[in-house]
């Protein structure tokens, strides 16, 4: 089996801090719903180029976030070493999506173009605005109309077409807005 490269992983969350004294960690999950992150069982934790495989043996919702415990990590000081690590899983472990649906990581880096072919920039990242609404965070660059950052709701009214092959998202958006 060929070892996985960093680009073969998808970030599903981040370890923000320790929780309690028995080796638990606080988790910020990017999954929807947030506890879906626990369904993966084994996580690859990444800090820069350092990768560590851990087995999640317990986890639950806690307040507005999550907490998790790794098998064999029963001490706060040991758990603390994972603070700041990204939680990753291999891309091939993600569920298949329906036609026309995309994972956020697939949209990041795509060029955003208006219906009149004005380049607004590239998708820097996605964020959730609550109530099930996602937002494209588009950053202008040297090839765009300006260097402004734009927040474009990821809804059918504004996002007209996504082409992963062409690396382009076509939007109905006024460049002045």
C-alpha positions as CSV (number, residue, x, y, z in Angstrom):
1,X,0.0,0.0,0.0
2,X,1.3,3.4,-1.0
3,X,1.6,5.9,1.9
4,X,-0.7,8.8,1.7
5,X,0.5,12.3,0.8
6,X,-0.7,15.4,2.7
7,X,-3.0,16.3,-0.3
8,X,-4.7,13.0,0.2
9,X,-6.2,14.2,3.5
10,X,-9.2,16.5,4.2
11,X,-9.3,18.6,7.4
12,X,-12.5,17.9,9.3
13,X,-11.8,19.9,12.5
14,X,-9.2,21.1,14.9
15,X,-8.2,20.4,18.5
16,X,-8.6,23.6,20.4
17,X,-7.5,22.7,24.0
18,X,-7.6,20.0,26.6
19,X,-10.7,19.2,28.6
20,X,-10.4,17.9,32.2
21,X,-7.6,15.9,33.6
22,X,-8.2,12.5,32.1
23,X,-6.8,13.1,28.6
24,X,-9.9,14.5,26.9
25,X,-9.6,17.3,24.2
26,X,-11.9,20.0,23.0
27,X,-12.7,19.7,19.3
28,X,-13.9,22.3,16.8
29,X,-15.7,20.3,14.1
30,X,-16.2,21.5,10.6
31,X,-18.6,18.6,9.8
32,X,-22.4,19.1,9.6
33,X,-23.8,18.0,12.0
34,X,-20.7,18.6,14.2
35,X,-20.8,15.2,15.8
36,X,-20.4,13.5,12.4
37,X,-16.7,13.9,13.0
38,X,-16.9,11.1,15.5
39,X,-18.1,8.6,12.9
40,X,-14.6,8.4,11.4
41,X,-13.2,6.6,14.5
42,X,-9.5,7.0,13.6
43,X,-8.2,10.5,12.9
44,X,-4.9,11.6,11.5
45,X,-3.7,14.6,13.5
46,X,-1.6,17.0,11.5
47,X,0.6,19.8,12.8
48,X,2.6,21.2,9.9
49,X,4.1,18.1,8.3
50,X,3.9,16.0,11.4
51,X,1.2,13.3,11.2
52,X,-0.1,11.2,14.1
53,X,-2.7,8.5,13.9
54,X,-5.1,8.3,16.9
55,X,-8.1,6.1,17.7
56,X,-11.1,8.0,19.1
57,X,-12.6,5.7,21.8
58,X,-15.0,8.3,23.2
59,X,-16.6,11.5,22.1
60,X,-19.7,13.6,22.7
61,X,-21.2,17.1,22.2
62,X,-20.3,19.5,24.9
63,X,-21.9,22.9,25.0
64,X,-21.5,24.4,21.5
65,X,-18.6,22.1,20.7
66,X,-17.3,18.6,21.0
67,X,-15.0,16.7,23.3
68,X,-13.1,13.5,22.4
69,X,-10.8,11.0,24.1
70,X,-8.1,9.0,22.3
71,X,-7.3,5.4,23.2
72,X,-4.3,5.2,25.5
73,X,-4.2,9.0,26.3
74,X,-5.4,9.2,29.9
75,X,-3.4,12.2,31.1
76,X,-4.0,15.9,30.5
77,X,-0.3,16.6,29.8
78,X,-0.2,14.0,27.1
79,X,-3.5,15.3,25.5
80,X,-2.1,18.8,25.6
81,X,0.5,18.0,23.0
82,X,-2.3,17.7,20.4
83,X,-3.6,21.2,21.0
84,X,-3.7,23.1,17.7
85,X,-3.5,20.0,15.6
86,X,-5.8,19.6,12.6
87,X,-8.1,16.6,12.5
88,X,-7.8,14.9,9.1
89,X,-9.1,11.8,7.3
90,X,-8.2,10.4,3.9
91,X,-10.4,11.8,1.1
92,X,-11.5,8.4,0.1
93,X,-13.3,7.9,3.5
94,X,-15.7,10.8,2.8
95,X,-19.2,9.8,1.7
96,X,-20.2,10.2,-1.9
97,X,-22.2,13.3,-2.6
98,X,-25.2,13.7,-4.9
99,X,-24.8,15.3,-8.3
100,X,-24.2,19.1,-8.0
101,X,-23.1,18.9,-4.3
102,X,-19.5,19.7,-3.3
103,X,-17.3,19.5,-0.2
104,X,-16.0,22.8,0.9
105,X,-12.4,21.8,0.2
106,X,-13.3,21.2,-3.4
107,X,-14.4,24.9,-3.8
108,X,-11.4,26.4,-2.1
109,X,-9.0,27.9,-4.7
110,X,-11.5,28.1,-7.5
111,X,-11.7,31.3,-9.5
112,X,-14.9,33.2,-9.1
113,X,-16.2,34.9,-12.2
114,X,-19.4,37.0,-12.8
115,X,-21.9,36.4,-15.6
116,X,-20.1,39.2,-17.5
117,X,-16.7,37.5,-17.1
118,X,-15.4,39.8,-14.4
119,X,-12.9,37.9,-12.3
120,X,-13.6,38.6,-8.6
121,X,-10.8,36.4,-7.2
122,X,-10.4,33.0,-5.7
123,X,-12.3,31.2,-3.0
124,X,-10.0,31.5,0.0
125,X,-12.3,29.5,2.3
126,X,-15.9,28.7,3.1
127,X,-17.8,29.5,6.3
128,X,-21.2,28.8,7.7
129,X,-23.4,31.8,8.3
130,X,-25.9,29.7,10.3
131,X,-29.4,28.6,9.3
132,X,-27.9,26.3,6.8
133,X,-26.3,29.1,4.8
134,X,-22.8,28.7,3.6
135,X,-20.7,31.7,2.3
136,X,-17.8,31.8,-0.2
137,X,-15.0,34.0,1.1
138,X,-13.5,35.3,-2.1
139,X,-10.1,37.2,-2.1
140,X,-9.1,39.4,-4.9
141,X,-5.6,38.9,-6.4
142,X,-3.5,40.3,-9.2
143,X,-5.7,38.7,-11.8
144,X,-9.0,40.0,-10.4
145,X,-10.9,43.2,-10.9
146,X,-9.6,44.5,-7.6
147,X,-8.0,43.0,-4.4
148,X,-11.1,43.2,-2.3
149,X,-12.5,40.4,-0.2
150,X,-16.1,39.5,-0.9
151,X,-18.6,37.4,1.0
152,X,-20.9,35.7,-1.4
153,X,-23.8,33.5,-0.1
154,X,-23.5,30.0,-1.5
155,X,-27.1,29.8,-2.7
156,X,-28.7,29.2,-6.1
157,X,-29.7,32.8,-6.5
158,X,-26.0,33.8,-6.7
159,X,-24.0,30.7,-7.5
160,X,-25.0,29.7,-11.0
161,X,-22.4,27.1,-11.9
162,X,-19.5,25.2,-10.4
163,X,-16.9,23.6,-12.7
164,X,-14.3,21.7,-10.9
165,X,-12.7,20.7,-14.2
166,X,-12.3,24.4,-15.2
167,X,-11.6,25.5,-11.6
168,X,-14.3,28.2,-12.0
169,X,-17.4,29.2,-10.1
170,X,-19.8,31.5,-12.1
171,X,-21.8,33.9,-10.0
172,X,-24.5,36.5,-10.4
173,X,-22.8,39.2,-8.4
174,X,-22.2,42.9,-8.9
175,X,-18.4,43.5,-8.7
176,X,-19.2,46.8,-7.0
177,X,-20.8,45.0,-4.1
